[in-house]
Structure formats: structure tokens, C-alpha cells
Amino acid sequence: MNTQVLDMPAHVVTGVQLDHLGQVARVRWYLADGVDETVHAGAVPRPVTAESVVDTLEVIDKLLDAEPVVPLFRSPSGARLGAMIKVHVQADGTESIEVDPSLPGQSLRDLPRL
């Protein structure tokens, strides 16, 4: 699992809601400050806040403030943090969020739905 992101507090995305165009409209997330190695399914980010559901605009605000946001992918073999989430500006100027496309791995659409 990639834990280098959690050298500092990070927002961890655990689920998404897509709009009619397939873009991420809302996320379920929590703030974490490290990893908990005692969890049975492998090391998972240690929450310091409860999970909440927020609109994508709140995620974009955190990203523009240079706060790290990462997805958490769970599988029967354990949990794994994905690549950093980035702001993506559409051709029409609207902003959306997506996993950094320059890094291999899963996308936000692979997370559980809200």
C-alpha cells in the first residue's frame, strides 16, 4: 500500500456518486492522519473525522488549497490507496476531479457508489 501520502493529513475518498454524464458529483470521505496497521484487511488510513458526503466543489477547494486527497480501494486481499486526485478542467471550463491520469491504477469510477 502506498502510505507516503499519509506523511501528513489527507482526505481519503471511499465512495462516489456520478452525475448523468458519468462525472463525479459527490464523494464520501474522511480525514486521515496515518495508517492503522492493526486492521485485519491490511493497513488502512487512520480516520480523525467521521465519514461525510460532500459535493465535488468542496473536494476541488481542498485540492486548490494543496491538501492531499486520495481514493481508498478495498478488495478481499486488503486496502490500497490510489494515486492522488487532481482537478481536471473540462473543455467548457468546468472543473471536475479525477485520479492523476499520468499514474497507472484505478479511477474514481471504480469506487463504491453512494
Backbone as CSV, one residue per row, in Angstrom:
resi,resn,N_x,N_y,N_z,CA_x,CA_y,CA_z,C_x,C_y,C_z
1,MET,0.840,-1.180,0.000,0.000,0.000,0.000,0.881,1.237,0.000
2,ASN,0.502,2.228,-0.749,1.240,3.485,-0.824,0.840,4.359,0.353
3,THR,1.727,4.505,1.341,1.401,5.311,2.516,2.127,6.641,2.526
4,GLN,2.973,6.919,1.544,3.733,8.153,1.558,2.826,9.384,1.568
5,VAL,1.628,9.287,1.004,0.682,10.392,1.005,0.281,10.744,2.428
6,LEU,0.309,9.768,3.315,-0.169,9.993,4.673,0.937,10.391,5.639
7,ASP,2.023,10.941,5.114,3.021,11.550,5.979,2.433,12.802,6.617
8,MET,1.363,13.293,6.026,0.633,14.446,6.538,-0.847,14.097,6.442
9,PRO,-1.711,14.836,7.118,-3.146,14.531,6.988,-3.590,14.560,5.525
10,ALA,-4.480,13.637,5.184,-5.012,13.549,3.821,-6.486,13.207,3.890
11,HIS,-7.237,13.673,2.922,-8.643,13.313,2.789,-8.694,12.016,1.990
12,VAL,-9.425,11.030,2.498,-9.499,9.708,1.886,-10.905,9.496,1.345
13,VAL,-11.021,9.291,0.037,-12.309,9.097,-0.631,-12.637,7.608,-0.652
14,THR,-13.827,7.254,-0.145,-14.228,5.846,-0.059,-15.420,5.504,-0.953
15,GLY,-16.060,6.490,-1.549,-17.198,6.233,-2.425,-17.524,7.468,-3.234
16,VAL,-18.266,7.275,-4.327,-18.610,8.390,-5.209,-20.058,8.282,-5.687
17,GLN,-20.603,9.421,-6.069,-21.883,9.485,-6.770,-21.607,10.153,-8.108
18,LEU,-22.061,9.527,-9.189,-21.847,10.065,-10.524,-23.083,10.819,-10.993
19,ASP,-22.860,11.849,-11.813,-23.989,12.566,-12.403,-24.405,11.873,-13.703
20,HIS,-25.361,12.460,-14.409,-25.888,11.860,-15.641,-24.852,11.785,-16.766
21,LEU,-23.752,12.518,-16.651,-22.681,12.469,-17.650,-21.548,11.515,-17.255
22,GLY,-21.688,10.885,-16.077,-20.647,9.986,-15.601,-19.520,10.679,-14.864
23,GLN,-19.688,11.968,-14.563,-18.687,12.725,-13.801,-18.965,12.566,-12.301
24,VAL,-17.943,12.642,-11.487,-18.113,12.543,-10.040,-18.797,13.812,-9.532
25,ALA,-19.977,13.644,-8.926,-20.754,14.777,-8.421,-20.594,14.945,-6.914
26,ARG,-20.454,13.839,-6.200,-20.295,13.857,-4.739,-19.358,12.739,-4.333
27,VAL,-18.696,12.919,-3.187,-17.815,11.879,-2.661,-18.134,11.636,-1.192
28,ARG,-17.839,10.411,-0.761,-17.846,10.088,0.672,-16.379,10.054,1.067
29,TRP,-16.030,10.773,2.142,-14.622,10.845,2.525,-14.468,11.074,4.018
30,TYR,-13.223,10.986,4.472,-12.854,11.321,5.845,-11.419,11.827,5.839
31,LEU,-11.054,12.510,6.905,-9.687,12.996,7.064,-8.906,11.950,7.845
32,ALA,-7.722,11.587,7.340,-6.862,10.599,7.988,-5.511,11.231,8.298
33,ASP,-4.835,10.671,9.313,-3.533,11.227,9.692,-2.424,10.195,9.735
34,GLY,-2.639,9.049,9.159,-1.629,7.995,9.144,-2.307,6.694,8.790
35,VAL,-1.644,5.576,9.016,-2.251,4.285,8.731,-2.355,3.456,9.998
36,ASP,-3.384,2.609,10.035,-3.604,1.701,11.148,-3.205,0.300,10.690
37,GLU,-2.072,-0.179,11.149,-1.544,-1.486,10.741,-2.255,-2.633,11.441
38,THR,-3.123,-2.372,12.424,-3.761,-3.435,13.194,-5.055,-3.931,12.569
39,VAL,-5.540,-3.279,11.542,-6.791,-3.683,10.906,-6.575,-4.998,10.169
40,HIS,-7.534,-5.919,10.275,-7.399,-7.269,9.714,-7.168,-7.262,8.200
41,ALA,-7.813,-6.382,7.466,-7.719,-6.386,5.999,-6.501,-5.637,5.485
42,GLY,-5.511,-5.413,6.326,-4.315,-4.701,5.888,-4.306,-3.287,6.437
43,ALA,-3.258,-2.566,6.147,-3.111,-1.209,6.657,-4.105,-0.282,5.959
44,VAL,-4.885,0.438,6.748,-5.838,1.404,6.196,-5.580,2.754,6.849
45,PRO,-5.920,3.824,6.148,-5.738,5.158,6.736,-6.512,5.294,8.039
46,ARG,-5.870,5.914,9.027,-6.455,6.095,10.358,-7.309,7.360,10.366
47,PRO,-8.638,7.224,10.515,-9.502,8.411,10.461,-9.358,9.296,11.691
48,VAL,-9.454,10.601,11.462,-9.529,11.568,12.560,-10.869,12.298,12.530
49,THR,-11.661,12.057,11.471,-13.021,12.582,11.389,-13.935,11.455,10.932
50,ALA,-15.216,11.634,11.151,-16.198,10.678,10.646,-16.334,10.840,9.135
51,GLU,-16.799,9.790,8.471,-17.063,9.903,7.039,-18.216,10.866,6.816
52,SER,-18.131,11.618,5.731,-19.211,12.519,5.348,-19.308,12.529,3.838
53,VAL,-20.436,13.003,3.340,-20.650,13.108,1.899,-20.658,14.587,1.541
54,VAL,-19.837,14.949,0.543,-19.717,16.348,0.132,-19.780,16.450,-1.381
55,ASP,-20.148,17.631,-1.863,-20.145,17.900,-3.298,-18.710,18.000,-3.801
56,THR,-18.535,17.749,-5.066,-17.214,17.806,-5.694,-16.553,19.170,-5.511
57,LEU,-17.347,20.238,-5.467,-16.767,21.572,-5.286,-15.965,21.682,-3.997
58,GLU,-16.401,21.008,-2.930,-15.636,21.032,-1.681,-14.302,20.307,-1.850
59,VAL,-14.302,19.216,-2.604,-13.054,18.492,-2.888,-12.117,19.385,-3.699
60,ILE,-12.658,20.061,-4.704,-11.851,20.956,-5.533,-11.237,22.060,-4.676
61,ASP,-12.015,22.616,-3.743,-11.477,23.644,-2.841,-10.290,23.116,-2.049
62,LYS,-10.392,21.902,-1.517,-9.278,21.315,-0.750,-8.054,21.120,-1.650
63,LEU,-8.293,20.632,-2.874,-7.180,20.420,-3.800,-6.503,21.733,-4.179
64,LEU,-7.296,22.770,-4.393,-6.714,24.075,-4.737,-5.963,24.688,-3.561
65,ASP,-6.291,24.250,-2.335,-5.548,24.670,-1.148,-4.343,23.759,-0.892
66,ALA,-4.022,22.899,-1.862,-2.875,21.982,-1.808,-3.006,20.926,-0.715
67,GLU,-4.240,20.567,-0.356,-4.461,19.483,0.599,-4.571,18.172,-0.175
68,PRO,-3.844,17.126,0.249,-3.894,15.860,-0.489,-5.247,15.158,-0.341
69,VAL,-5.714,14.595,-1.456,-6.944,13.806,-1.495,-6.625,12.543,-2.275
70,VAL,-6.917,11.367,-1.685,-6.604,10.086,-2.324,-7.792,9.138,-2.217
71,PRO,-7.975,8.270,-3.208,-9.020,7.255,-3.107,-8.518,6.030,-2.349
72,LEU,-9.434,5.338,-1.683,-9.109,4.092,-0.988,-9.864,2.962,-1.668
73,PHE,-9.120,2.042,-2.267,-9.704,0.897,-2.947,-9.610,-0.313,-2.029
74,ARG,-10.736,-0.979,-1.828,-10.766,-2.169,-0.968,-11.023,-3.403,-1.828
75,SER,-10.390,-4.493,-1.423,-10.591,-5.774,-2.097,-10.514,-6.861,-1.033
76,PRO,-10.861,-8.090,-1.378,-10.758,-9.169,-0.387,-9.345,-9.332,0.173
77,SER,-8.345,-8.923,-0.589,-6.963,-9.079,-0.123,-6.471,-7.890,0.704
78,GLY,-7.282,-6.846,0.846,-6.866,-5.705,1.666,-7.254,-4.376,1.055
79,ALA,-6.652,-3.330,1.578,-6.945,-1.969,1.134,-5.698,-1.363,0.504
80,ARG,-5.940,-0.466,-0.469,-4.813,0.168,-1.154,-5.202,1.595,-1.507
81,LEU,-4.316,2.523,-1.199,-4.525,3.902,-1.619,-4.190,4.031,-3.091
82,GLY,-5.009,4.784,-3.809,-4.753,5.040,-5.218,-3.883,6.271,-5.395
83,ALA,-3.706,6.656,-6.641,-2.924,7.841,-6.971,-3.661,9.096,-6.511
84,MET,-2.943,10.152,-6.322,-3.523,11.424,-5.882,-4.637,11.880,-6.815
85,ILE,-5.668,12.444,-6.230,-6.761,13.018,-7.004,-6.355,14.432,-7.405
86,LYS,-6.698,14.800,-8.630,-6.346,16.109,-9.194,-7.592,16.799,-9.714
87,VAL,-7.505,18.110,-9.879,-8.562,18.882,-10.527,-8.358,18.777,-12.026
88,HIS,-9.438,18.512,-12.738,-9.397,18.443,-14.205,-10.341,19.507,-14.745
89,VAL,-9.829,20.357,-15.628,-10.656,21.404,-16.229,-11.164,20.896,-17.570
90,GLN,-12.493,20.851,-17.710,-13.138,20.387,-18.937,-12.964,21.428,-20.046
91,ALA,-13.252,21.048,-21.273,-13.143,21.952,-22.425,-14.044,23.175,-22.269
92,ASP,-15.183,23.015,-21.577,-16.105,24.149,-21.388,-15.750,25.004,-20.172
93,GLY,-14.639,24.664,-19.494,-14.183,25.448,-18.354,-14.649,24.941,-16.999
94,THR,-15.562,23.969,-16.954,-15.999,23.434,-15.674,-14.910,22.550,-15.085
95,GLU,-14.871,22.500,-13.771,-13.855,21.713,-13.073,-14.464,20.408,-12.569
96,SER,-13.688,19.340,-12.657,-14.077,18.047,-12.124,-12.864,17.465,-11.409
97,ILE,-13.047,16.296,-10.812,-11.927,15.634,-10.141,-11.709,14.267,-10.763
98,GLU,-10.460,13.832,-10.736,-10.111,12.511,-11.240,-8.757,12.133,-10.663
99,VAL,-8.494,10.825,-10.644,-7.179,10.334,-10.245,-6.173,10.844,-11.266
100,ASP,-4.995,11.175,-10.813,-3.946,11.678,-11.701,-3.773,10.718,-12.877
101,PRO,-4.119,11.157,-14.099,-4.073,10.252,-15.257,-2.664,9.865,-15.688
102,SER,-1.649,10.540,-15.168,-0.278,10.199,-15.556,0.244,8.994,-14.778
103,LEU,-0.514,8.544,-13.763,-0.097,7.406,-12.950,-1.013,6.213,-13.203
104,PRO,-0.474,4.999,-13.271,-1.324,3.830,-13.504,-2.151,3.510,-12.266
105,GLY,-3.281,2.855,-12.484,-4.116,2.442,-11.365,-5.588,2.592,-11.667
106,GLN,-6.383,2.492,-10.623,-7.824,2.552,-10.777,-8.318,3.991,-10.814
107,SER,-9.540,4.172,-11.324,-10.126,5.510,-11.372,-11.172,5.659,-10.271
108,LEU,-11.660,6.866,-10.094,-12.685,7.118,-9.087,-13.964,6.332,-9.378
109,ARG,-14.221,6.017,-10.636,-15.412,5.263,-11.015,-15.361,3.818,-10.539
110,ASP,-14.200,3.364,-10.067,-14.056,2.008,-9.524,-14.406,1.934,-8.047
111,LEU,-14.656,3.085,-7.415,-15.038,3.113,-6.002,-16.519,2.748,-5.853
112,PRO,-16.923,2.306,-4.654,-18.342,2.019,-4.422,-19.193,3.265,-4.663
113,ARG,-20.432,3.043,-5.100,-21.377,4.137,-5.333,-22.106,4.500,-4.045
114,LEU,-22.447,5.779,-3.946,-23.223,6.253,-2.794,-24.673,5.897,-2.992
